Amino acid sequence: MLTLAQWSVKDYHRMTEAGILRDRRVELLTGQIVEMSPETPLHYNTTKRGVRYLEELLRDLAEVRFNGPITLATSEPEPDIAIVRLPESQYNDCHPNARDIFWLIEVANTSQKKDLEVKKTIYATAQIPEYWVLDVQKRTITVFQNPQDNDYTDEWEANRGEIVPLAFPDVRVSVERLLQG
């Protein structure tokens, strides 16, 4: 049996600062440095349009981050979209952590398994209150809410209509608009 080296977030930051991971698309997931899937044009455009739409909806309520890292206890994933607390300036010296995050969104084109299993567990363990996976192949959004015991207690799928995020009960997010590619 092979023993893999486990890396801390601090180790990961040192490797990044030293340039060891330069030109590599990687993220730290539960202590392991994992290659990220290349972005297809559909994935990129779906994410970018989603960010613009959410920025309109959440103006003055939250910061909407695009493909940026978040720092958790043993992971530093780079969700496609992160909705985090204001002000944006608080992230000049550090990435958002679990207490800063309202909800996360991953856009899945070829990464469904990683997003629906590995990342879901990481986010639930970190007590991220809400997590959405936009599946561009199936044209659905899977919503996970209320983390408990390293998993989410509530889960459902939508392919039309509106979703009301837990953190913003007065905001209605159009499923169709988020899924437009």
Contacts in CASP RR format, 6 or more apart in sequence:
PFRMAT RR
TARGET T0000
AUTHOR 0000-0000-0000
METHOD contacts of the structure
MODEL  1
MLTLAQWSVKDYHRMTEAGILRDRRVELLTGQIVEMSPETPLHYNTTKRG
VRYLEELLRDLAEVRFNGPITLATSEPEPDIAIVRLPESQYNDCHPNARD
IFWLIEVANTSQKKDLEVKKTIYATAQIPEYWVLDVQKRTITVFQNPQDN
DYTDEWEANRGEIVPLAFPDVRVSVERLLQG
4 32 0 8 1.000
6 31 0 8 1.000
6 32 0 8 1.000
7 15 0 8 1.000
7 28 0 8 1.000
7 31 0 8 1.000
7 32 0 8 1.000
7 33 0 8 1.000
8 31 0 8 1.000
8 74 0 8 1.000
9 28 0 8 1.000
9 71 0 8 1.000
9 72 0 8 1.000
9 73 0 8 1.000
9 74 0 8 1.000
9 75 0 8 1.000
9 76 0 8 1.000
12 28 0 8 1.000
12 31 0 8 1.000
12 33 0 8 1.000
12 76 0 8 1.000
13 76 0 8 1.000
15 21 0 8 1.000
15 33 0 8 1.000
21 33 0 8 1.000
24 35 0 8 1.000
25 35 0 8 1.000
25 36 0 8 1.000
25 38 0 8 1.000
26 33 0 8 1.000
26 34 0 8 1.000
26 35 0 8 1.000
26 36 0 8 1.000
27 33 0 8 1.000
27 34 0 8 1.000
27 36 0 8 1.000
27 69 0 8 1.000
27 75 0 8 1.000
27 76 0 8 1.000
27 77 0 8 1.000
27 78 0 8 1.000
28 34 0 8 1.000
28 74 0 8 1.000
28 75 0 8 1.000
28 76 0 8 1.000
28 77 0 8 1.000
29 75 0 8 1.000
29 77 0 8 1.000
29 118 0 8 1.000
29 119 0 8 1.000
29 122 0 8 1.000
30 74 0 8 1.000
30 75 0 8 1.000
30 118 0 8 1.000
30 122 0 8 1.000
31 74 0 8 1.000
31 75 0 8 1.000
36 78 0 8 1.000
37 109 0 8 1.000
37 110 0 8 1.000
37 111 0 8 1.000
37 114 0 8 1.000
39 47 0 8 1.000
40 109 0 8 1.000
40 110 0 8 1.000
42 109 0 8 1.000
42 136 0 8 1.000
42 181 0 8 1.000
43 80 0 8 1.000
43 107 0 8 1.000
43 109 0 8 1.000
43 110 0 8 1.000
43 136 0 8 1.000
45 181 0 8 1.000
46 107 0 8 1.000
46 134 0 8 1.000
46 136 0 8 1.000
46 178 0 8 1.000
46 179 0 8 1.000
46 180 0 8 1.000
46 181 0 8 1.000
47 66 0 8 1.000
47 67 0 8 1.000
47 80 0 8 1.000
47 81 0 8 1.000
47 107 0 8 1.000
48 66 0 8 1.000
49 180 0 8 1.000
49 181 0 8 1.000
50 81 0 8 1.000
50 177 0 8 1.000
50 178 0 8 1.000
51 64 0 8 1.000
51 66 0 8 1.000
51 81 0 8 1.000
53 174 0 8 1.000
53 177 0 8 1.000
53 178 0 8 1.000
54 64 0 8 1.000
54 81 0 8 1.000
54 83 0 8 1.000
54 173 0 8 1.000
55 64 0 8 1.000
57 171 0 8 1.000
57 173 0 8 1.000
58 64 0 8 1.000
58 83 0 8 1.000
58 168 0 8 1.000
58 171 0 8 1.000
60 86 0 8 1.000
61 86 0 8 1.000
61 168 0 8 1.000
61 171 0 8 1.000
62 83 0 8 1.000
62 84 0 8 1.000
62 85 0 8 1.000
62 86 0 8 1.000
62 102 0 8 1.000
62 167 0 8 1.000
62 168 0 8 1.000
63 83 0 8 1.000
63 84 0 8 1.000
63 85 0 8 1.000
63 86 0 8 1.000
63 87 0 8 1.000
63 88 0 8 1.000
63 91 0 8 1.000
64 81 0 8 1.000
64 82 0 8 1.000
64 83 0 8 1.000
65 81 0 8 1.000
65 82 0 8 1.000
65 83 0 8 1.000
65 84 0 8 1.000
65 96 0 8 1.000
66 80 0 8 1.000
66 81 0 8 1.000
67 78 0 8 1.000
67 79 0 8 1.000
67 80 0 8 1.000
68 78 0 8 1.000
68 79 0 8 1.000
68 82 0 8 1.000
68 95 0 8 1.000
69 76 0 8 1.000
69 77 0 8 1.000
69 78 0 8 1.000
69 95 0 8 1.000
70 76 0 8 1.000
70 77 0 8 1.000
70 78 0 8 1.000
70 79 0 8 1.000
70 82 0 8 1.000
70 84 0 8 1.000
70 95 0 8 1.000
70 96 0 8 1.000
70 97 0 8 1.000
70 98 0 8 1.000
70 100 0 8 1.000
70 101 0 8 1.000
70 104 0 8 1.000
71 94 0 8 1.000
71 95 0 8 1.000
71 96 0 8 1.000
71 97 0 8 1.000
72 97 0 8 1.000
72 98 0 8 1.000
72 122 0 8 1.000
72 126 0 8 1.000
73 125 0 8 1.000
73 126 0 8 1.000
75 122 0 8 1.000
75 126 0 8 1.000
76 95 0 8 1.000
77 119 0 8 1.000
77 122 0 8 1.000
79 104 0 8 1.000
79 105 0 8 1.000
79 106 0 8 1.000
79 119 0 8 1.000
80 105 0 8 1.000
80 106 0 8 1.000
80 107 0 8 1.000
81 104 0 8 1.000
81 105 0 8 1.000
81 106 0 8 1.000
81 107 0 8 1.000
82 96 0 8 1.000
82 101 0 8 1.000
82 104 0 8 1.000
82 105 0 8 1.000
83 101 0 8 1.000
83 102 0 8 1.000
83 103 0 8 1.000
83 104 0 8 1.000
83 105 0 8 1.000
83 165 0 8 1.000
83 167 0 8 1.000
84 91 0 8 1.000
84 96 0 8 1.000
84 100 0 8 1.000
84 101 0 8 1.000
84 102 0 8 1.000
85 96 0 8 1.000
85 100 0 8 1.000
85 101 0 8 1.000
85 102 0 8 1.000
90 100 0 8 1.000
91 100 0 8 1.000
98 126 0 8 1.000
98 127 0 8 1.000
98 128 0 8 1.000
101 128 0 8 1.000
101 129 0 8 1.000
102 129 0 8 1.000
102 130 0 8 1.000
102 165 0 8 1.000
102 166 0 8 1.000
102 167 0 8 1.000
102 168 0 8 1.000
103 128 0 8 1.000
103 129 0 8 1.000
103 130 0 8 1.000
103 131 0 8 1.000
103 132 0 8 1.000
103 165 0 8 1.000
103 166 0 8 1.000
103 167 0 8 1.000
104 123 0 8 1.000
104 128 0 8 1.000
104 130 0 8 1.000
104 131 0 8 1.000
104 132 0 8 1.000
105 131 0 8 1.000
105 132 0 8 1.000
105 133 0 8 1.000
105 134 0 8 1.000
106 115 0 8 1.000
106 119 0 8 1.000
106 131 0 8 1.000
106 132 0 8 1.000
106 133 0 8 1.000
106 134 0 8 1.000
107 134 0 8 1.000
107 136 0 8 1.000
108 115 0 8 1.000
108 116 0 8 1.000
108 133 0 8 1.000
108 134 0 8 1.000
108 135 0 8 1.000
108 136 0 8 1.000
108 137 0 8 1.000
109 136 0 8 1.000
109 137 0 8 1.000
112 133 0 8 1.000
112 135 0 8 1.000
112 137 0 8 1.000
115 133 0 8 1.000
116 133 0 8 1.000
116 142 0 8 1.000
119 131 0 8 1.000
120 131 0 8 1.000
120 133 0 8 1.000
120 144 0 8 1.000
120 151 0 8 1.000
120 152 0 8 1.000
121 150 0 8 1.000
121 151 0 8 1.000
123 131 0 8 1.000
123 144 0 8 1.000
123 147 0 8 1.000
124 131 0 8 1.000
124 144 0 8 1.000
124 147 0 8 1.000
124 148 0 8 1.000
124 150 0 8 1.000
124 151 0 8 1.000
124 152 0 8 1.000
125 147 0 8 1.000
125 150 0 8 1.000
126 147 0 8 1.000
127 147 0 8 1.000
128 147 0 8 1.000
129 145 0 8 1.000
129 146 0 8 1.000
129 147 0 8 1.000
129 166 0 8 1.000
129 167 0 8 1.000
130 143 0 8 1.000
130 144 0 8 1.000
130 145 0 8 1.000
130 165 0 8 1.000
130 166 0 8 1.000
130 167 0 8 1.000
131 143 0 8 1.000
131 144 0 8 1.000
131 145 0 8 1.000
131 152 0 8 1.000
132 141 0 8 1.000
132 142 0 8 1.000
132 143 0 8 1.000
132 144 0 8 1.000
132 163 0 8 1.000
133 141 0 8 1.000
133 142 0 8 1.000
133 144 0 8 1.000
134 140 0 8 1.000
134 141 0 8 1.000
134 178 0 8 1.000
134 179 0 8 1.000
135 141 0 8 1.000
135 142 0 8 1.000
136 179 0 8 1.000
136 181 0 8 1.000
138 159 0 8 1.000
139 159 0 8 1.000
139 179 0 8 1.000
140 157 0 8 1.000
140 158 0 8 1.000
140 159 0 8 1.000
140 179 0 8 1.000
141 157 0 8 1.000
141 158 0 8 1.000
141 159 0 8 1.000
141 163 0 8 1.000
141 175 0 8 1.000
141 178 0 8 1.000
141 179 0 8 1.000
142 155 0 8 1.000
142 156 0 8 1.000
142 157 0 8 1.000
143 154 0 8 1.000
143 155 0 8 1.000
143 156 0 8 1.000
143 157 0 8 1.000
143 158 0 8 1.000
143 163 0 8 1.000
144 152 0 8 1.000
144 154 0 8 1.000
144 155 0 8 1.000
145 152 0 8 1.000
145 153 0 8 1.000
145 154 0 8 1.000
145 155 0 8 1.000
145 166 0 8 1.000
146 152 0 8 1.000
146 153 0 8 1.000
146 154 0 8 1.000
147 153 0 8 1.000
158 175 0 8 1.000
159 175 0 8 1.000
159 179 0 8 1.000
160 175 0 8 1.000
160 176 0 8 1.000
161 174 0 8 1.000
161 175 0 8 1.000
161 176 0 8 1.000
162 172 0 8 1.000
162 173 0 8 1.000
162 174 0 8 1.000
162 175 0 8 1.000
163 172 0 8 1.000
163 173 0 8 1.000
163 175 0 8 1.000
164 171 0 8 1.000
164 172 0 8 1.000
164 173 0 8 1.000
165 171 0 8 1.000
165 173 0 8 1.000
END
